[in-house]
Structures are given as structure tokens and as C-alpha cells.
């Protein structure tokens, strides 16, 4: 998106993949600095991000609704665009729906920070529910506004910036300065999200290493005595992300293939525990619930989650366009299968011998207590 703004403002700019990789690395470095040097300020930064998240909604919505040429309600709610080449509109719609499911993924990030949260059994699920409700309502309203303000769909999709949202803002405001400001708001929101994502991923890596689920567990489960955070886990994630950036220089197709693992990997991780929980509910086996429970609505919600996750996984591996070639092929299934194969082999080589199950460390009366689940 940053490169899209550069293209908008400097028409002579020639896009290169290595430019994007360096920008990608710069974003990672900023996130690393915030997560290590600015860790004491991270809660305040996240609070600021929440406030801006809501303010940006109105700051972007008002110009769109007021300035952009408005489409008819028939266009928004009744017309159908099948630009993927699929002969079946239903399949095309389901594949297109997968894009919106990205907005529903990652909600489990709060769980990864639970060992650093006071009264996590109540606060974490409440945060997850409130977060999805707030973001879901705002995202749905913004999507409707975009559809009414999209203008020429062909022009939006074929924009030289490669980001239709930039073309939509430009078409609405007819001003590069206004477009720059509006897109910068989106970029800053995405930037704020990287801070939380890195914090969440580092805690997940640290916990998995502490449980001896990673090679060199003693090293990567180390907690820095000064910053009181898993700096080495942050470093491991940073190195991996930098390597992924190198792949983008060689081939954007290979890079996108690895990135495509995000959705199928996350929804698989949601599906497995939900299936097991639903089985125990259906079998009326005892489940040691905490203070937060869904009561009699738990099983129906579990069943819906299983159906939706299965639906998402199936359509996330289908190619978005027809006919399929080496460039537009969806390699998510290949990457996911490779990762699963490596994980299974790793389990039989060393995991089965040393992995004893997750360890939970909780803070009670300012003292850390370790519990084997």
C-alpha cells in the first residue's frame, strides 16, 4: 500500500519487488523496536490504536459518502460480478467470501497474551467478543459505504497503484493530498496491528518453546531480565519474517504461496479444538469450564464454528481464477501439506520423546506459579 501511494504521487516510479521487500523489512523493524524498547508503552499504544480505529472509520466514511458518486441500491444489493472466470456463480461467490474471513481471523491473539493478563479467564474472552463485535460492525458498515462509492469497478481493479481502495479514494476526493491522508490512516491502522501481532506471535513461540515443542527450547523460552519479555522469541520471528521477504525478491508467486498459509493454518487451528470440545459436549462428558461459559448455546455455536471453519478451509485452497496457470494457482494446499509433513516428521523424531504437554504459568499474588495442564 505504501508503494501504491508512491505510484499515485510519482507517475515515473517503476515498481520493483525488492522495493516492497525493503519496505516490508522496515515495518518489521519498527514493530520489533516497539515490542522491545517500547514494551512499557505498548498498552498505551494499543489503546491509542483502538481510539484511532474508531475515529478513522468516521474520517474515511464521511468523505466517501459525501463526495463520491453514489451507486444505486440495486447495484449494491442485487448485482453480481463474476470476474474470476468460474462458470458457477456460487463457487465464485464462496471464493470471494474468503477474503472477508481474513477480518475474522487472528481474534485468538488475545489468548496468546493471557499469561500476562490479570483475571485472564474473564478478561480475555470478553476482549475477544467485544473486539469481533466492534470490528465486525465497523467493517460491515465500511464495506457497504465502499460499494456505494466504488464508481467504475473496472477502473478500480485496473488501477496502476494495484490497490483499488486508493483509486476509490482518489475518485471520491479528486485530490491526491486527500487520498494520501486517507490511505495513510489505513496504513497506520495496519502498522498498529503489526505491533500486537508480533507481541502475540512471540508469546506463542515462547510458550511453545517452554513446552519443549521447538528445537533449542531452553534458548527460545528465555525471558529477558531487563525487559521481562521473550526477546529471543521475538528475534526468531523477526529472522523468519526477514527470510520470507527474501523469497519475495526472487518470486512473488512463491511469497504469496507461503502467505496463503495464514488463513488455512489459522482456521485449522480453530477447527481442531472446537471439534474436540463439541464431541465432549455431545457426549455429555464433564468439561471444567472457567468463569466464562456459553451455557446451553455452547454446542450450537460450536457446530456453527465447525461448519464455517470447514467451509473456509475448503474454499481457501481453490484457485481464485480460471483457467489456472502457474501464476494464479493457489498453492495454499501445497504449502499447508508441506508444513504438516514436516510437523509430523518432527514429532516422531524428537517431539514424542520430549513433549509433555502445555505448561501454564499464572500470576497469583504477584508470584508466578507453574501448572502442568
Protein Blocks (a to p, Z undefined) as FASTA:
>chain_A
ZZmmmmmmmmkbccdfklmmmmmmmmmmmmmmmmmmmmmmmmmmmmmmmmmmmmmmmmmm
mmmmmmpccddfklmmmgccdfkopablklmmmmmmmmmmmmmgoklmmmmmmmmcghkl
lmmmmmmmmmmmmmmmmmmmmmmmmmmmnopmklmmmpcklpaklmmmmmmnopaklmmm
mmmmmmmmmmmmmmmmmmmmmmmmmmmmmnopaghkllmmpccfklopafklmmmmmmmm
mmmmmmmmmomklmmmmmmmmmmmmmmmmmmmmmmmmmmmmnopacdddfbdekjmlmmm
mmmmmmmmmmmmmmmmpcfbdcddfklpcfklmmmmmmmmmmmmmmmmmmmmmmgbjadd
ddeehiacdddZZ
